Amino acid sequence: DNATAMGGVLRRACVVGAPAPRACACHPYANASRTVVLPPENPPAPAIVLEAPETVSRCEGGFVSALQSGGSGGRDFTTVAWSIAEPGAAWAAVPSTATKWYELVLNASHLNVSSLDVRLELANFLGGTAEAAVRVKVQGGTPPTLTFVGARERTVLVADGVEVDARGVATSCDGRPMSGRAVSYAWDVVDAVTGARLPLASSSRDARKFAAGAGALAPGAYDLVATVVDDAYGFATNGSVRLRVERSALVARVDGGDRTVPLADGAVAVASASYDPDDRSAPLAETW
């Protein structure tokens, strides 16, 4: 872009009627100037977050949302491209049928398959690009819909704990009103390497949310499995979020911070306030 500063508009702050050097007469207006703004050498890439139902029924369809995506650089994305494909097939471009760029409606014409991959490509005006895809299972029956709030793959720190929200609703294919589409929730934590189920229950009072405090999960990979069951007919849908739990960085602190001391007095530095966020009681080894 070219940025132009108009002449005769900007000048240093001054006081009308004040003596020099604060008098306005001492500070003339700046001349017009033009600056060429170049894109960064490493433009920031968009960060795509796709929210999609784990399973959709052919009779009612669904939608994929990218509302939580970011990284546009403060302007509209220059490229927004949705595409779909049956797993293993070539991508086919699909125009968004919603009124907003961040939502793709899955209708009957898309759902003549057993599962569907949905991809979104974004580019910002700085030249950064990104793409992400999500898979949706398609059924001919009437399963409830399950959608996780946020990405299906997440990285969290041991010290931060875990919090995942899900939204479920029973089918509308049979004409039920929303008041009759309630579902029940169940959560399981599974070790992604061994497949073993962990005896870890959610601490949240909201059945739609799984929550576990700091240190509840050791570093590793886990599948957080949610199951929603149609309260009226017992039909069930399940899906999972892959969690990668990582150690937190140690926090090094030196009491007193920067200081100036007389040469003859010397100085003592104490780092007893340092700690491991994952285990506050863990012993630390210092190197000076």
Backbone as CSV, one residue per row, in Angstrom:
resi,resn,N_x,N_y,N_z,CA_x,CA_y,CA_z,C_x,C_y,C_z
1,ASP,0.838,-1.197,0.000,0.000,0.000,0.000,0.875,1.250,0.000
2,ASN,0.281,2.353,-0.442,0.924,3.658,-0.352,0.182,4.490,0.682
3,ALA,0.900,4.960,1.687,0.311,5.797,2.732,0.771,7.242,2.521
4,THR,-0.172,8.172,2.391,0.153,9.571,2.124,-0.317,10.438,3.280
5,ALA,0.601,11.244,3.806,0.260,12.226,4.836,0.061,13.566,4.150
6,MET,-1.115,14.157,4.326,-1.431,15.408,3.653,-0.621,16.557,4.241
7,GLY,-0.229,17.496,3.382,0.504,18.665,3.844,-0.390,19.673,4.524
8,GLY,0.184,20.466,5.416,-0.564,21.512,6.078,-1.555,21.030,7.114
9,VAL,-1.392,19.815,7.594,-2.325,19.255,8.566,-1.642,18.929,9.890
10,LEU,-0.469,18.315,9.818,0.209,17.848,11.015,1.334,18.800,11.405
11,ARG,1.450,19.049,12.701,2.596,19.783,13.228,2.768,19.429,14.685
12,ARG,3.897,19.797,15.239,4.191,19.507,16.625,3.193,20.235,17.526
13,ALA,2.874,19.587,18.678,1.949,20.211,19.621,2.486,21.560,20.076
14,CYS,1.605,22.550,20.133,2.028,23.893,20.523,0.913,24.568,21.304
15,VAL,1.212,25.756,21.832,0.250,26.522,22.627,0.106,27.907,22.010
16,VAL,-1.118,28.234,21.584,-1.354,29.535,20.960,-1.088,30.645,21.976
17,GLY,-0.252,31.620,21.553,0.050,32.762,22.402,1.170,32.525,23.393
18,ALA,1.689,31.297,23.464,2.774,31.000,24.402,4.096,31.529,23.849
19,PRO,5.073,31.825,24.733,6.385,32.256,24.246,7.133,31.078,23.632
20,ALA,8.178,31.418,22.849,9.023,30.369,22.267,9.649,29.557,23.407
21,PRO,9.904,28.240,23.260,9.725,27.487,22.001,8.372,26.804,21.884
22,ARG,7.387,27.120,22.764,6.095,26.439,22.719,5.108,27.152,21.814
23,ALA,5.446,28.331,21.317,4.535,29.080,20.469,4.277,28.337,19.168
24,CYS,3.067,28.409,18.672,2.715,27.712,17.434,3.502,28.269,16.248
25,ALA,3.881,29.542,16.301,4.648,30.130,15.205,6.001,29.450,15.039
26,CYS,6.479,28.792,16.063,7.782,28.114,16.005,7.686,26.734,15.362
27,HIS,6.462,26.263,15.108,6.290,24.889,14.619,5.402,24.884,13.385
28,PRO,5.977,25.025,12.223,5.181,25.041,10.988,4.589,23.654,10.702
29,TYR,3.553,23.662,9.880,2.933,22.402,9.483,3.877,21.599,8.596
30,ALA,3.767,20.300,8.683,4.607,19.404,7.878,4.144,19.406,6.430
31,ASN,5.082,19.192,5.526,4.768,19.049,4.115,4.142,17.681,3.856
32,ALA,3.544,17.543,2.704,2.973,16.245,2.312,4.097,15.224,2.125
33,SER,3.827,13.996,2.495,4.829,12.937,2.330,4.114,11.633,1.991
34,ARG,4.813,10.749,1.313,4.255,9.463,0.909,5.191,8.349,1.344
35,THR,4.608,7.307,1.884,5.378,6.154,2.340,4.823,4.892,1.690
36,VAL,5.714,4.068,1.199,5.319,2.785,0.631,5.396,1.729,1.730
37,VAL,4.288,1.070,2.009,4.226,0.045,3.052,4.365,-1.319,2.380
38,LEU,5.444,-2.018,2.688,5.716,-3.317,2.087,5.173,-4.429,2.973
39,PRO,4.809,-5.561,2.384,4.356,-6.692,3.205,5.520,-7.263,3.994
40,PRO,5.251,-7.911,5.126,6.336,-8.504,5.924,6.984,-9.659,5.178
41,GLU,8.273,-9.912,5.480,8.981,-11.012,4.837,8.341,-12.355,5.182
42,ASN,7.884,-12.488,6.414,7.205,-13.718,6.844,5.800,-13.356,7.296
43,PRO,4.881,-13.247,6.364,3.529,-12.813,6.737,2.860,-13.804,7.668
44,PRO,2.120,-13.306,8.649,1.406,-14.216,9.565,0.330,-14.983,8.808
45,ALA,0.225,-16.264,9.104,-0.756,-17.107,8.428,-2.086,-17.055,9.163
46,PRO,-3.186,-17.194,8.456,-4.476,-17.313,9.138,-4.484,-18.534,10.053
47,ALA,-5.237,-18.444,11.126,-5.411,-19.565,12.056,-6.839,-20.072,11.893
48,ILE,-6.983,-21.249,11.285,-8.307,-21.772,10.955,-8.786,-22.711,12.056
49,VAL,-9.999,-22.482,12.520,-10.670,-23.376,13.461,-12.003,-23.780,12.835
50,LEU,-12.164,-25.067,12.579,-13.389,-25.563,11.976,-14.228,-26.292,13.018
51,GLU,-15.468,-25.883,13.158,-16.417,-26.569,14.022,-17.430,-27.276,13.131
52,ALA,-17.520,-28.602,13.294,-18.402,-29.386,12.439,-19.036,-30.492,13.255
53,PRO,-20.248,-30.913,12.903,-20.861,-32.038,13.594,-20.103,-33.321,13.316
54,GLU,-20.025,-34.189,14.321,-19.381,-35.472,14.120,-20.162,-36.315,13.107
55,THR,-21.485,-36.267,13.197,-22.363,-37.054,12.328,-23.547,-36.203,11.915
56,VAL,-23.932,-36.296,10.646,-25.145,-35.638,10.177,-26.034,-36.682,9.516
57,SER,-27.320,-36.452,9.532,-28.253,-37.332,8.830,-28.601,-36.707,7.492
58,ARG,-28.839,-37.550,6.516,-29.124,-37.041,5.173,-30.407,-36.224,5.134
59,CYS,-31.314,-36.497,6.056,-32.607,-35.816,5.988,-32.556,-34.378,6.480
60,GLU,-31.558,-34.035,7.319,-31.547,-32.669,7.850,-30.251,-31.921,7.590
61,GLY,-29.163,-32.617,7.185,-27.918,-31.920,6.873,-27.280,-31.275,8.095
62,GLY,-26.528,-30.222,7.849,-25.826,-29.533,8.932,-24.983,-28.418,8.351
63,PHE,-24.043,-27.916,9.140,-23.156,-26.874,8.625,-21.808,-26.953,9.324
64,VAL,-20.808,-26.416,8.644,-19.454,-26.314,9.179,-19.152,-24.835,9.381
65,SER,-18.667,-24.489,10.568,-18.421,-23.088,10.904,-16.934,-22.830,11.099
66,ALA,-16.484,-21.692,10.573,-15.107,-21.240,10.774,-15.086,-19.925,11.538
67,LEU,-16.140,-19.686,12.315,-16.307,-18.407,12.992,-15.144,-18.077,13.914
68,GLN,-14.536,-19.094,14.542,-13.457,-18.832,15.495,-12.095,-18.660,14.829
69,SER,-12.055,-18.713,13.508,-10.787,-18.512,12.795,-10.345,-17.057,12.902
70,GLY,-9.056,-16.858,12.796,-8.502,-15.506,12.877,-7.308,-15.354,11.952
71,GLY,-6.606,-14.232,12.090,-5.405,-14.009,11.292,-5.653,-13.319,9.971
72,SER,-6.729,-12.515,9.892,-7.005,-11.801,8.639,-6.121,-10.575,8.480
73,GLY,-5.434,-10.176,9.547,-4.588,-8.991,9.473,-5.349,-7.692,9.637
74,GLY,-6.586,-7.770,10.121,-7.366,-6.552,10.325,-8.247,-6.182,9.155
75,ARG,-8.182,-6.951,8.076,-9.043,-6.715,6.917,-9.771,-8.008,6.574
76,ASP,-10.659,-7.924,5.597,-11.312,-9.136,5.137,-10.286,-10.080,4.519
77,PHE,-10.532,-11.382,4.637,-9.674,-12.347,3.967,-9.758,-12.136,2.455
78,THR,-8.620,-12.230,1.780,-8.602,-12.065,0.330,-9.015,-13.342,-0.390
79,THR,-8.858,-14.484,0.263,-9.288,-15.757,-0.303,-10.076,-16.529,0.743
80,VAL,-11.259,-16.958,0.381,-12.079,-17.845,1.203,-12.607,-18.915,0.265
81,ALA,-12.048,-20.121,0.353,-12.407,-21.176,-0.589,-12.806,-22.439,0.160
82,TRP,-14.068,-22.826,0.031,-14.570,-24.073,0.597,-14.540,-25.154,-0.470
83,SER,-14.237,-26.375,-0.057,-14.298,-27.516,-0.971,-14.660,-28.760,-0.175
84,ILE,-15.222,-29.749,-0.869,-15.629,-30.990,-0.231,-15.130,-32.161,-1.064
85,ALA,-15.035,-33.326,-0.419,-14.616,-34.533,-1.132,-14.977,-35.752,-0.308
86,GLU,-15.317,-36.807,-0.997,-15.405,-38.095,-0.328,-13.980,-38.517,0.001
87,PRO,-13.725,-39.136,1.163,-12.356,-39.490,1.535,-11.628,-40.229,0.408
88,GLY,-10.452,-39.705,0.043,-9.647,-40.300,-1.015,-9.910,-39.740,-2.390
89,ALA,-10.969,-38.958,-2.567,-11.310,-38.392,-3.872,-10.750,-36.978,-3.995
90,ALA,-10.830,-36.425,-5.210,-10.327,-35.079,-5.452,-11.274,-34.051,-4.854
91,TRP,-10.702,-32.920,-4.444,-11.507,-31.851,-3.869,-12.368,-31.194,-4.938
92,ALA,-13.578,-30.841,-4.556,-14.498,-30.127,-5.439,-14.908,-28.825,-4.765
93,ALA,-14.712,-27.707,-5.467,-15.040,-26.408,-4.901,-16.543,-26.277,-4.696
94,VAL,-16.918,-25.657,-3.561,-18.329,-25.465,-3.229,-18.511,-24.026,-2.753
95,PRO,-19.369,-23.253,-3.412,-19.636,-21.903,-2.909,-20.426,-21.974,-1.605
96,SER,-20.126,-21.071,-0.708,-20.866,-21.043,0.547,-22.319,-20.675,0.284
97,THR,-23.237,-21.467,0.822,-24.659,-21.174,0.647,-25.209,-20.369,1.812
98,ALA,-24.333,-20.019,2.752,-24.764,-19.191,3.880,-24.550,-17.721,3.531
99,THR,-25.074,-16.843,4.374,-24.939,-15.413,4.123,-23.600,-14.886,4.598
100,LYS,-22.842,-15.674,5.346,-21.556,-15.234,5.866,-20.461,-16.169,5.361
101,TRP,-19.266,-15.613,5.150,-18.170,-16.364,4.546,-17.746,-17.552,5.384
102,TYR,-17.914,-17.468,6.713,-17.333,-18.462,7.611,-18.216,-19.687,7.827
103,GLU,-19.247,-19.858,7.030,-20.152,-20.976,7.255,-20.485,-21.670,5.940
104,LEU,-20.356,-23.005,5.933,-20.735,-23.803,4.778,-21.887,-24.725,5.172
105,VAL,-23.000,-24.591,4.486,-24.174,-25.411,4.756,-24.046,-26.719,3.977
106,LEU,-24.236,-27.827,4.681,-24.220,-29.148,4.050,-25.669,-29.551,3.780
107,ASN,-26.027,-29.598,2.514,-27.393,-29.957,2.165,-27.434,-31.342,1.517
108,ALA,-28.605,-31.742,1.075,-28.796,-33.098,0.566,-27.880,-33.424,-0.610
109,SER,-27.550,-32.427,-1.432,-26.700,-32.689,-2.599,-25.278,-33.070,-2.215
110,HIS,-24.865,-32.760,-0.992,-23.514,-33.085,-0.531,-23.439,-34.420,0.202
111,LEU,-24.574,-34.987,0.579,-24.583,-36.043,1.587,-24.923,-37.429,1.051
112,ASN,-24.697,-37.670,-0.225,-24.926,-39.004,-0.780,-23.683,-39.878,-0.632
113,VAL,-23.039,-39.798,0.516,-21.814,-40.540,0.812,-21.891,-41.006,2.263
114,SER,-20.961,-41.874,2.661,-20.944,-42.332,4.051,-20.136,-41.398,4.945
115,SER,-19.228,-40.641,4.388,-18.498,-39.618,5.132,-18.021,-38.557,4.146
116,LEU,-17.791,-37.366,4.660,-17.477,-36.228,3.811,-16.356,-35.416,4.441
117,ASP,-15.334,-35.104,3.651,-14.269,-34.210,4.094,-14.589,-32.795,3.624
118,VAL,-14.424,-31.843,4.521,-14.677,-30.434,4.211,-13.394,-29.654,4.448
119,ARG,-13.006,-28.865,3.461,-11.750,-28.103,3.560,-12.023,-26.613,3.372
120,LEU,-11.276,-25.810,4.137,-11.339,-24.356,3.995,-9.937,-23.825,3.760
121,GLU,-9.791,-22.971,2.743,-8.525,-22.290,2.455,-8.727,-20.792,2.664
122,LEU,-7.817,-20.183,3.406,-7.878,-18.756,3.676,-6.560,-18.086,3.304
123,ALA,-6.654,-16.843,2.862,-5.469,-16.014,2.627,-5.779,-14.603,3.102
124,ASN,-4.789,-13.955,3.703,-4.979,-12.568,4.137,-4.252,-11.608,3.201
125,PHE,-4.488,-10.313,3.374,-3.942,-9.321,2.447,-2.417,-9.197,2.559
126,LEU,-1.838,-9.762,3.632,-0.386,-9.730,3.799,0.310,-10.857,3.041
127,GLY,-0.458,-11.765,2.475,0.125,-12.876,1.739,0.169,-14.180,2.514
128,GLY,-0.271,-14.180,3.770,-0.291,-15.409,4.556,-1.433,-16.318,4.126
129,THR,-1.161,-17.617,4.068,-2.176,-18.584,3.649,-2.240,-19.742,4.634
130,ALA,-3.375,-20.423,4.652,-3.551,-21.606,5.504,-4.726,-22.405,4.972
131,GLU,-4.725,-23.687,5.303,-5.869,-24.527,4.988,-6.068,-25.538,6.105
132,ALA,-7.298,-25.991,6.258,-7.626,-26.980,7.275,-8.821,-27.772,6.778
133,ALA,-8.911,-29.015,7.256,-10.004,-29.892,6.834,-10.567,-30.635,8.026
134,VAL,-11.813,-31.061,7.907,-12.488,-31.809,8.946,-13.365,-32.861,8.270
135,ARG,-13.553,-33.996,8.943,-14.353,-35.077,8.378,-15.679,-35.191,9.124
136,VAL,-16.757,-35.360,8.356,-18.097,-35.495,8.901,-18.668,-36.838,8.449
137,LYS,-19.159,-37.629,9.403,-19.810,-38.891,9.063,-21.266,-38.628,8.676
138,VAL,-21.753,-39.391,7.679,-23.111,-39.210,7.169,-23.893,-40.500,7.393
139,GLN,-25.107,-40.374,7.942,-25.952,-41.530,8.186,-27.329,-41.324,7.555
140,GLY,-27.948,-42.450,7.209,-29.278,-42.379,6.661,-30.356,-42.420,7.720
141,GLY,-29.977,-42.715,8.971,-30.945,-42.788,10.051,-31.215,-41.436,10.667
142,THR,-31.499,-41.458,11.964,-31.832,-40.205,12.662,-30.995,-40.048,13.925
143,PRO,-29.664,-39.988,13.793,-28.820,-39.824,14.981,-28.888,-38.395,15.496
144,PRO,-28.638,-38.195,16.776,-28.510,-36.821,17.271,-27.250,-36.176,16.710
145,THR,-27.245,-34.875,16.701,-26.094,-34.120,16.204,-25.174,-33.770,17.371
146,LEU,-23.865,-33.957,17.177,-22.857,-33.618,18.190,-21.809,-32.733,17.553
147,THR,-21.577,-31.572,18.148,-20.569,-30.639,17.660,-19.733,-30.157,18.832
148,PHE,-18.403,-30.205,18.687,-17.512,-29.663,19.710,-17.276,-28.185,19.437
149,VAL,-17.233,-27.395,20.506,-16.939,-25.973,20.389,-15.424,-25.818,20.295
150,GLY,-14.935,-25.367,19.156,-13.495,-25.248,18.956,-12.947,-26.395,18.134
151,ALA,-11.616,-26.413,18.012,-10.943,-27.376,17.151,-11.009,-28.787,17.729
152,ARG,-10.906,-29.781,16.851,-10.930,-31.175,17.284,-9.557,-31.651,17.734
153,GLU,-8.519,-30.897,17.474,-7.176,-31.209,17.969,-6.658,-29.999,18.728
154,ARG,-6.222,-30.230,19.959,-5.813,-29.112,20.814,-4.567,-29.486,21.612
155,THR,-3.774,-28.471,21.909,-2.605,-28.634,22.761,-2.807,-27.809,24.022
156,VAL,-2.655,-28.450,25.172,-2.848,-27.769,26.451,-1.642,-28.054,27.339
157,LEU,-1.447,-27.224,28.343,-0.378,-27.413,29.304,-0.903,-28.130,30.548
158,VAL,-0.025,-28.900,31.180,-0.406,-29.622,32.397,-1.008,-28.664,33.421
159,ALA,-0.393,-27.487,33.561,-0.817,-26.538,34.590,-2.139,-25.853,34.270
160,ASP,-2.579,-25.908,33.026,-3.805,-25.210,32.646,-5.050,-26.062,32.818
161,GLY,-4.885,-27.373,32.952,-6.059,-28.229,33.011,-6.723,-28.344,31.646
162,VAL,-7.915,-28.912,31.633,-8.625,-29.176,30.384,-10.065,-28.697,30.504
163,GLU,-10.559,-28.092,29.446,-11.960,-27.697,29.391,-12.434,-27.784,27.950
164,VAL,-13.416,-28.646,27.692,-13.944,-28.859,26.340,-15.464,-28.803,26.403
165,ASP,-16.063,-28.036,25.483,-17.517,-27.917,25.406,-18.040,-28.678,24.198
166,ALA,-19.201,-29.289,24.362,-19.880,-29.977,23.263,-21.330,-29.522,23.224
167,ARG,-21.911,-29.602,22.041,-23.320,-29.243,21.879,-24.015,-30.374,21.129
168,GLY,-25.059,-30.918,21.736,-25.805,-31.997,21.121,-27.284,-31.669,21.040
169,VAL,-27.951,-32.226,20.033,-29.397,-32.040,19.894,-29.949,-33.226,19.115
170,ALA,-31.116,-33.694,19.509,-31.737,-34.824,18.828,-32.247,-34.402,17.453
171,THR,-32.514,-35.379,16.625,-32.897,-35.117,15.239,-34.209,-34.349,15.132
172,SER,-34.319,-33.610,14.026,-35.584,-32.943,13.703,-36.271,-33.623,12.524
173,CYS,-35.695,-34.746,12.055,-36.245,-35.414,10.875,-37.672,-35.922,11.102
174,ASP,-37.990,-36.219,12.353,-39.329,-36.745,12.638,-40.330,-35.645,12.988
175,GLY,-39.928,-34.388,12.807,-40.841,-33.283,13.029,-40.976,-32.835,14.460
176,ARG,-40.125,-33.332,15.359,-40.228,-32.921,16.765,-39.901,-31.449,16.939
177,PRO,-40.570,-30.769,17.871,-40.179,-29.395,18.188,-38.865,-29.406,18.968
178,MET,-38.243,-28.262,19.058,-36.975,-28.166,19.786,-37.121,-28.605,21.235
179,SER,-38.267,-28.379,21.835,-38.469,-28.756,23.233,-38.431,-30.264,23.438
180,GLY,-38.611,-31.048,22.373,-38.587,-32.499,22.490,-37.322,-33.131,21.974
181,ARG,-36.267,-32.323,21.788,-35.018,-32.835,21.179,-33.857,-32.868,22.174
182,ALA,-34.162,-33.115,23.437,-33.126,-33.140,24.474,-32.243,-34.373,24.336
183,VAL,-30.995,-34.243,24.792,-30.047,-35.356,24.788,-29.328,-35.412,26.128
184,SER,-28.769,-36.585,26.429,-27.923,-36.765,27.610,-26.484,-36.904,27.152
185,TYR,-25.533,-36.531,28.031,-24.116,-36.531,27.696,-23.347,-37.507,28.580
186,ALA,-22.312,-38.125,28.002,-21.366,-38.940,28.769,-19.978,-38.668,28.205
187,TRP,-18.967,-38.649,29.096,-17.594,-38.330,28.701,-16.650,-39.457,29.118
188,ASP,-15.660,-39.726,28.284,-14.609,-40.687,28.606,-13.267,-40.119,28.159
189,VAL,-12.217,-40.406,28.948,-10.862,-40.019,28.592,-10.083,-41.287,28.265
190,VAL,-9.510,-41.336,27.067,-8.825,-42.530,26.587,-7.385,-42.181,26.228
191,ASP,-6.440,-43.005,26.699,-5.040,-42.838,26.322,-4.918,-43.124,24.830
192,ALA,-4.435,-42.136,24.053,-4.387,-42.280,22.606,-3.357,-43.296,22.145
193,VAL,-2.406,-43.666,23.001,-1.366,-44.626,22.627,-1.789,-46.047,22.977
194,THR,-2.253,-46.259,24.208,-2.576,-47.609,24.675,-4.044,-47.975,24.478
195,GLY,-4.901,-46.954,24.306,-6.332,-47.206,24.197,-7.013,-47.445,25.528
196,ALA,-6.282,-47.313,26.623,-6.855,-47.553,27.949,-7.731,-46.375,28.372
197,ARG,-8.858,-46.696,29.002,-9.751,-45.675,29.516,-9.266,-45.227,30.885
198,LEU,-9.174,-43.923,31.101,-8.690,-43.376,32.362,-9.855,-43.119,33.305
199,PRO,-9.675,-43.392,34.596,-10.740,-43.138,35.572,-10.780,-41.666,35.972
200,LEU,-11.074,-40.801,35.007,-11.091,-39.368,35.249,-12.470,-38.820,34.896
201,ALA,-13.159,-38.289,35.876,-14.498,-37.746,35.671,-14.434,-36.226,35.524
202,SER,-15.402,-35.674,34.850,-15.476,-34.229,34.683,-15.838,-33.563,36.004
203,SER,-15.234,-32.418,36.252,-15.535,-31.651,37.458,-16.594,-30.590,37.207
204,SER,-17.091,-30.503,35.971,-18.075,-29.486,35.625,-19.485,-29.942,36.000
205,ARG,-20.291,-29.013,36.469,-21.691,-29.301,36.758,-22.542,-29.248,35.493
206,ASP,-21.991,-28.693,34.446,-22.678,-28.614,33.158,-22.351,-29.878,32.377
207,ALA,-23.352,-30.713,32.094,-23.116,-31.985,31.418,-22.528,-31.797,30.025
208,ARG,-22.714,-30.632,29.441,-22.194,-30.379,28.097,-20.704,-30.080,28.097
209,LYS,-20.130,-29.916,29.270,-18.730,-29.510,29.366,-17.925,-30.542,30.154
210,PHE,-16.737,-30.882,29.605,-15.782,-31.688,30.363,-14.710,-30.752,30.904
211,ALA,-14.452,-30.856,32.203,-13.442,-30.020,32.834,-12.612,-30.857,33.785
212,ALA,-11.315,-30.615,33.790,-10.388,-31.263,34.716,-9.328,-30.239,35.095
213,GLY,-8.983,-30.191,36.369,-8.080,-29.170,36.866,-6.630,-29.402,36.501
214,ALA,-5.785,-28.467,36.936,-4.346,-28.534,36.681,-3.769,-29.838,37.206
215,GLY,-2.950,-30.496,36.397,-2.293,-31.724,36.806,-3.142,-32.969,36.686
216,ALA,-4.378,-32.838,36.219,-5.248,-34.011,36.117,-4.751,-34.984,35.053
217,LEU,-4.118,-34.461,34.025,-3.568,-35.289,32.955,-2.067,-35.079,32.850
218,ALA,-1.332,-36.181,32.832,0.119,-36.120,32.656,0.434,-35.813,31.194
219,PRO,1.654,-35.378,30.891,2.017,-35.134,29.490,1.772,-36.379,28.632
220,GLY,1.192,-36.184,27.465,0.889,-37.295,26.570,-0.250,-36.924,25.649
221,ALA,-0.760,-37.918,24.919,-1.856,-37.716,23.977,-3.089,-38.473,24.460
222,TYR,-4.237,-37.823,24.385,-5.475,-38.404,24.881,-6.614,-38.105,23.901
223,ASP,-7.589,-39.003,23.872,-8.831,-38.763,23.153,-9.929,-38.528,24.178
224,LEU,-10.533,-37.362,24.106,-11.651,-37.035,24.977,-12.928,-37.347,24.199
225,VAL,-13.622,-38.403,24.607,-14.768,-38.926,23.859,-16.070,-38.456,24.508
226,ALA,-16.922,-37.847,23.699,-18.248,-37.438,24.159,-19.296,-38.295,23.460
227,THR,-20.300,-38.718,24.211,-21.424,-39.466,23.659,-22.710,-38.745,24.009
228,VAL,-23.546,-38.503,23.005,-24.847,-37.887,23.253,-25.930,-38.890,22.872
229,VAL,-26.952,-38.986,23.714,-28.021,-39.960,23.528,-29.358,-39.230,23.469
230,ASP,-30.125,-39.528,22.435,-31.461,-38.974,22.276,-32.333,-39.459,23.441
231,ASP,-32.811,-38.528,24.268,-33.582,-38.903,25.454,-34.895,-39.606,25.097
232,ALA,-35.431,-39.317,23.934,-36.725,-39.883,23.567,-36.612,-41.297,23.021
233,TYR,-35.598,-41.557,22.166,-35.545,-42.846,21.468,-34.254,-43.620,21.698
234,GLY,-33.291,-43.045,22.378,-32.075,-43.774,22.700,-31.035,-43.809,21.611
235,PHE,-31.244,-43.133,20.476,-30.232,-43.087,19.434,-29.015,-42.322,19.952
236,ALA,-27.806,-42.795,19.580,-26.583,-42.211,20.137,-25.614,-41.795,19.040
237,THR,-24.822,-40.791,19.350,-23.719,-40.336,18.503,-22.533,-40.057,19.406
238,ASN,-21.350,-40.446,18.978,-20.161,-40.097,19.751,-19.092,-39.502,18.850
239,GLY,-18.210,-38.773,19.454,-17.091,-38.144,18.756,-16.007,-37.825,19.758
240,SER,-14.854,-37.386,19.266,-13.732,-37.163,20.174,-12.914,-35.944,19.774
241,VAL,-12.227,-35.407,20.772,-11.253,-34.335,20.595,-9.896,-34.895,20.993
242,ARG,-8.880,-34.726,20.139,-7.534,-35.187,20.466,-6.823,-34.098,21.283
243,LEU,-6.398,-34.481,22.473,-5.689,-33.576,23.375,-4.221,-33.950,23.432
244,ARG,-3.361,-32.979,23.248,-1.924,-33.170,23.458,-1.540,-32.343,24.672
245,VAL,-1.185,-33.041,25.746,-0.866,-32.370,27.002,0.655,-32.246,27.103
246,GLU,1.134,-31.027,27.288,2.573,-30.772,27.331,2.966,-30.138,28.662
247,ARG,4.246,-30.307,29.003,4.771,-29.698,30.232,4.870,-28.183,30.073
248,SER,4.685,-27.498,31.171,4.851,-26.049,31.181,6.322,-25.700,31.329
249,ALA,6.693,-24.531,30.871,8.064,-24.047,31.052,8.283,-23.662,32.513
250,LEU,9.469,-23.966,33.029,9.804,-23.563,34.392,9.849,-22.039,34.492
251,VAL,9.506,-21.523,35.663,9.524,-20.082,35.904,10.716,-19.762,36.798
252,ALA,11.683,-18.998,36.269,12.874,-18.616,37.025,12.712,-17.189,37.542
253,ARG,12.864,-17.025,38.849,12.739,-15.706,39.455,13.899,-15.454,40.401
254,VAL,14.435,-14.260,40.314,15.504,-13.838,41.222,14.952,-12.713,42.085
255,ASP,14.965,-12.913,43.406,14.419,-11.928,44.328,15.113,-10.581,44.166
256,GLY,14.333,-9.517,44.146,14.890,-8.164,44.104,15.093,-7.628,42.711
257,GLY,15.207,-8.477,41.711,15.399,-8.007,40.350,16.698,-7.252,40.160
258,ASP,16.747,-6.394,39.156,17.949,-5.594,38.885,18.208,-4.637,40.047
259,ARG,19.473,-4.422,40.348,19.815,-3.524,41.450,21.221,-2.976,41.270
260,THR,21.533,-1.916,42.021,22.885,-1.345,42.048,23.393,-1.406,43.485
261,VAL,24.601,-1.963,43.667,25.163,-2.113,45.003,26.575,-1.555,45.023
262,PRO,27.024,-1.080,46.182,28.424,-0.628,46.295,29.392,-1.778,46.034
263,LEU,30.511,-1.495,45.410,31.491,-2.518,45.069,31.967,-3.268,46.310
264,ALA,32.098,-2.568,47.414,32.631,-3.200,48.619,31.624,-4.114,49.310
265,ASP,30.353,-3.942,49.002,29.341,-4.728,49.707,29.078,-6.089,49.073
266,GLY,29.334,-6.205,47.759,28.994,-7.455,47.077,27.484,-7.590,46.908
267,ALA,27.037,-8.722,46.431,25.605,-8.928,46.198,25.242,-10.390,46.397
268,VAL,24.017,-10.632,46.832,23.501,-11.991,46.998,22.235,-12.121,46.145
269,ALA,22.199,-13.129,45.297,21.030,-13.384,44.450,20.325,-14.637,44.962
270,VAL,19.029,-14.537,45.167,18.242,-15.652,45.697,17.162,-16.008,44.675
271,ALA,17.114,-17.283,44.304,16.148,-17.743,43.303,15.106,-18.668,43.908
272,SER,14.852,-18.535,45.200,13.916,-19.439,45.870,12.478,-19.271,45.393
273,ALA,12.170,-18.155,44.702,10.813,-17.943,44.208,10.556,-18.653,42.888
274,SER,11.573,-19.299,42.316,11.386,-20.042,41.074,10.525,-21.272,41.335
275,TYR,9.812,-21.730,40.292,8.919,-22.868,40.513,8.582,-23.576,39.202
276,ASP,8.062,-24.782,39.349,7.541,-25.569,38.241,6.023,-25.429,38.252
277,PRO,5.411,-24.776,37.228,3.951,-24.589,37.246,3.164,-25.897,37.310
278,ASP,3.764,-26.994,36.847,3.063,-28.274,36.862,3.099,-28.951,38.224
279,ASP,4.087,-28.571,39.059,4.229,-29.166,40.387,4.977,-28.176,41.270
280,ARG,4.239,-27.383,42.013,4.855,-26.311,42.806,5.818,-26.846,43.858
281,SER,5.681,-28.103,44.257,6.552,-28.659,45.294,7.771,-29.377,44.717
282,ALA,7.897,-29.427,43.397,9.011,-30.155,42.785,10.337,-29.448,43.063
283,PRO,11.408,-30.173,43.442,12.717,-29.555,43.656,13.312,-29.103,42.330
284,LEU,14.036,-27.986,42.353,14.651,-27.446,41.145,16.162,-27.389,41.327
285,ALA,16.895,-27.576,40.250,18.351,-27.457,40.251,18.738,-26.192,39.521
286,GLU,19.407,-25.280,40.221,19.800,-23.994,39.615,21.226,-24.041,39.119
287,THR,21.463,-23.349,38.019,22.810,-23.129,37.499,23.022,-21.643,37.315
288,TRP,24.069,-21.142,37.935,24.334,-19.700,37.897,25.490,-19.417,36.931
